[in-house]
Amino acid sequence: MAPEDTPTAVVTYQQLDWAIIAVACAAVIALAVLLMVLVTNAEFGEGPPTLPPHPEACQPFCSGGMGY
């Protein structure tokens, strides 16, 4: 390419501002922590504990313990 054929326009790209990236990362982390707290404190319809089945119901699978 000859020097007279070189383009005269220079294309530049705007640099990202590091403050914007830092704020975005902090917002994502804060959202993740908030969701974690909400999920760990949630009750998923866990009712009262169910009673264990009658010992004869598990006869082929029961092993030891109180003569079952």
Secondary structure, DSSP 8 states (H G I E B T S, - for coil): --GGGS-----------HHHHHHHHHHHHHHHHHHHHHHHT---S--S------GGGGTTT--SSTT-
